[in-house]
Amino acid sequence: MPRSKSAPKDRVSRIVGSSVLVPKVTPKTFYGHGIPDIDSNHLTGKLIAVEGADGSGRSTQIARLVQWLEASGHHTVQVGLKRSTLVSEELEQAQQGNILARTTLSLFYATDFADQLENTILPALRAGSMVIADRYIYTLMARDLVRGVDETWLRNLYGIALAPDAVFYLEVCPELLVQRVFAKNQSLDYWESGMDLGLSRDMFDSFLRYQGLMRDTFRRLQQTYGFDIVDGERSPDAINAELQSRIEAVLAGR
């Protein structure tokens, strides 16, 4: 019989030496009153949130993290803004008119989040999955705070939220963000430019001012919630290497 070709030594060492890092179960907590009848001790999966404005590289990093985690043997579930089966379509339609009042907009997004939390996030964590959130309550809170919504009211509203095992905010200056958004979409979004706030009649100028306010608000929220601020102006490879290293620490329970 012909001898089969042996795999290269470096490939063999990777296969033999590779192993799936079983996530260490760590205590889960809610930010406030939480959801009734949920035993956090049964939530054995990990919740990782990646925050950042459009153009921050958030989607690229999430795609790479999901690929890395699944290749490492971890089942992943993705959630994000406007993805609930309950109100996502209605919210999208309502935003097209650019006439939503700030409280209505806030409650719309809170409903979208609550539906995903109850029907997607918690069941996935109970099953031991890795849940990757493409933005979480911090973006929602920052948007509302910039629009003058009462912070105490917001904290109570999002008291149902589960505290993630890790949160990464990809920080990029507004001047670079606008270049990235134009390169990708050739236009600016009404809401992401804060046009409803009357910061400027010019959408370009309004975008820069609004994203500057969002960045400042995220920095303030970081003082309360202690999430990681990641320099999003570096190369995608450098950012991804940092995120992977920090997530490995999360899986190890550190």
ZIPE-V884645 format. One record per backbone hydrogen bond with DSSP energy under -0.5 kcal/mol. CO is the residue of the C=O (numbers start at 1). NH is the residue of the N-H. Records with the same first field share a line. If there is no record, write none. Layout:
CO: NH + NH
This chain:
8: 12
9: 13
10: 14
11: 15
12: 16
13: 17
14: 18
19: 21
20: 22
29: 163
35: 38
37: 39
38: 40
39: 42
40: 43
42: 44
46: 48 + 131
47: 165 + 166
48: 133
49: 51 + 168
50: 135
51: 170
53: 56
57: 61
58: 62
59: 63
60: 64
61: 65
62: 66
63: 67
64: 68
65: 69
66: 70
67: 71
68: 72
69: 74
70: 73
73: 75
75: 130
77: 132
79: 134
80: 83
84: 88
87: 91
88: 92
89: 93
90: 94
91: 95
92: 96
93: 96 + 97
94: 97 + 99
95: 98
101: 105
102: 106
103: 107
104: 108
105: 109
106: 110
107: 111
108: 112
109: 113
110: 114
111: 115
112: 116
113: 117
114: 118
115: 119
116: 120 + 121
117: 122
120: 124
121: 125
122: 126
123: 127
124: 129
125: 44 + 45 + 128
129: 46 + 131
130: 77 + 132
131: 48 + 133
132: 79 + 134
133: 50 + 135
134: 81
136: 139 + 140
137: 141
138: 142
139: 143
140: 144
141: 145
142: 146
143: 147
144: 149
145: 148
150: 154
151: 155
152: 156
153: 157
154: 158
156: 159
157: 160
158: 161
159: 32 + 34
161: 31
166: 49
167: 228
168: 51 + 170
169: 171 + 230
170: 172
171: 232
173: 176 + 177
174: 178
175: 179
176: 180
177: 181
178: 182
179: 183
180: 184
181: 185 + 186
182: 186
189: 193
190: 195
191: 194
194: 197 + 199
195: 198
201: 203
202: 206
203: 207
204: 208
205: 209
206: 210
207: 211
208: 212
209: 213
210: 214
211: 215
212: 216
213: 217
214: 218
215: 219
216: 220
217: 221
218: 222
219: 223
220: 223 + 224
221: 224 + 225
222: 226
228: 169 + 230
230: 171 + 232
231: 234
235: 239
236: 240
237: 241
238: 242
239: 243
240: 244
241: 245
242: 246
243: 247
244: 248
245: 249
246: 250
247: 251
248: 252
249: 254
250: 253
251: 24
